[in-house]
């Protein structure tokens, strides 16, 4: 499997689809999390039929 841990979601999905397996995206959120726009892969799980990609949005820009 292609290692996509930490990559932005769009890039990770493109790489995995190019490898030939369907991709299922699962969003992970914290109860108190700040709203972020930087979507990153935090975990992957490969099954016989698909690759499950767990992702979360991170707040990476500092507000003034």
N, C-alpha and C positions, 0 to 999 in steps of 0.2 A: 504494500500500500504506500502511496505517496504521503510523505509527512507534511501536513499542512498546519500543524499546531502553531498558533500565534499569528498566522497570516490573516489578512483582511478577508472577510466572507466572500466577496465576489471573486477574488483571485483563487481562493481555496476551492470554491465550487467549480470554477473553470478547469483547474488542474485535475480534479477528481473525475469530472465528466470526460475529460480527454483520456483518462486511464480506462474508461469503458464501463463503469458501473453507475447505476442510478444513485443519486444523492438525496438523502432526506435531511432537511434542516430542522433543528430543534433549538428554540430560543431558551436561554437560561437567565432568570432575573433574581435579584436579591429583593428582600422585602423593603429595604430602605434605600436602595440604590439611586444614585443621581442619574438623571437622564443624560445619556451619551449618544454620540453619533458615530463613534469609531467601532464598527462591528468586527470582532475578532473571534477566531476559532479557539475554544478552550478544551475541547475533547473530541476524539473521533472513535467510532466503533465500527469495525468492518464485519458484516455478516456475509452469508453465502450469496445473498441477492442484492445487497445495497451497502452503501457507506452512510452511516449516520453521523452527522456533523452537529455538535453542540456548540453554540455560539452565544456571545453576550456583547452588549453594547457598553463601551467604556467611555467615560468622560475624560478626554485627554487635553482639552483646552482650558486654560485658566481664565476665570472671569475677573475683569478689572473692577 
